[in-house]
Amino acid sequence: MSSARRLSAAFDLGTTTIAASLVDPATGERLAVTAGLNPQRRWGADVLSRLGAAAVPETLAAMQGVLALEMERMAQELLSKAGASPGELAGIAVAGNPAMEHIALGLPVASLAYPPFRPLFTEGKSATTHDLGWSRELPAYLLPLPGGFVGGDLLAFLFGLGLSARPATLYLDLGTNAEIALFDGERFLATSAAAGPAFEGGNMRCGMAALPGAISGVGIEDDRVKLATIAGAPARGICGSGVLEAVAALLSSGVIEPTGRLRPAGSIASNLANRVQEVNGIPAFVLHRDASALVYLDQEDIRALQLAKGALRGGMEILLAKAGLSLDSLSQVVLTGSFGAVLSPAVLKKVGIFSEKMVRITGFVREGALAGVERLLVESDGRERLEGLAQKVRVIPLSGTPLFEKLFLANIDFPGSGA
């Protein structure tokens, strides 16, 4: 391999998972990709927990340190996969929600944790990997942060799709910090719904990131539970797509009521009743059991998903109301997220996130934010165009909005059996 190459690494810093890739800006080619867990999970599964922990300077330094070690390790893994030498890595670009970008830089997080919830920087930030805590020094660029809970990851998702958005297009990045954008024809209205890690399986009793062994698909046919796992590995947990498909299947089978209540075994006429058991004193539905793993969804997991989907649907409806649009007037829906599988829009309708029309107009984009960071790195005017896009984003806060509270509560229940 020629040592004349100047390669770049793209990072999508998710609250639960980190995705990274190596690109050659000269050719636009992706040379390698990898993913792993965010090591900051020990300080909490969601953004608010992380912000609380990072308020202590020593903890903030520790959080930055473990992240730096993991990012540097991932960069080395990418180089190895591509057969490239360390000297060929010329720089990195990083997208994350505001909390992730602040912690990566070791910046105080008080401005994000308290009203009016503003980041310390809104434009893209040029820094070095030393500023991120790496042992080696390279140029680093962190994407702009339009608002306190709307960050570079949403911008990267939008940028990766190109700048020719159709009016009335809804963009959903379903992760621990679910971010939503709506293009009304002139600008992007954006918000963030604190979904918690339900969509990534993060805070479920048996939840795990979308890694080998995660149950990513669940179906029920003739009272038999059929599972799909990532990489076909033995089941050892469940990721976001598995959680959503399991709940949808259990709703269809009548095991879960529209209120979210898991019905007791005695009131279920089918053989599925045998899978309803108490685990640690909480009613649960057992998905998989073998000598080395017990994977189940319990009543609290189902409630967590209800809260997440209520927040997400409420946030979507707030943006639509601001733009004078309705769910039925949408022209297109673009969905991304690190669920572990391409989510069926029909599953999202079954659990009450999507309307019937949305099922028909939804497209799924894998690695949406990561693709946007790559585009930024390979296009000669990428940074300039990204900063221009950031100027078109208007952030709509949800916290303390009476209409959001009303919509959130209205969307807690799952649709009835006729939906």
Secondary structure, 3 states (H helix, E strand, C coil): CCCCCCEEEEEEECCCEEEEEEEECCCCEEEEEEEEECHHHHHCCCHHHHHHHHCCHHHHHHHHHHHHHHHHHHHHHHHHHHCCCHHHEEEEEEEECHHHHHHHHCCCCHHHHCCCCCCCCCCCEEEECCCCCCCCCCEEEECCCCCCCCCHHHHHHHHHCCCCCCCCEEEEECCCCEEEEEECCCCEEEEEECCHHHHHCCCCCCECCCCCCEEEEEEEECCEEEEEEHHHCCCCEECHHHHHHHHHHHHHCCCECCCCCECCHHHCCCHHHHHEEEECCEEEEEEEECCCCEEEEEHHHHHHHHHHHHHHHHHHHHHHHHHCCCHHHCCEEEEECCCCCCCCHHHHHHCCCCCHHHHHHEEECCCHHHHHHHHHHHCCCHHHHHHHHHHCEEECCCCCCHHHHHHHHHCCCCCCCCC
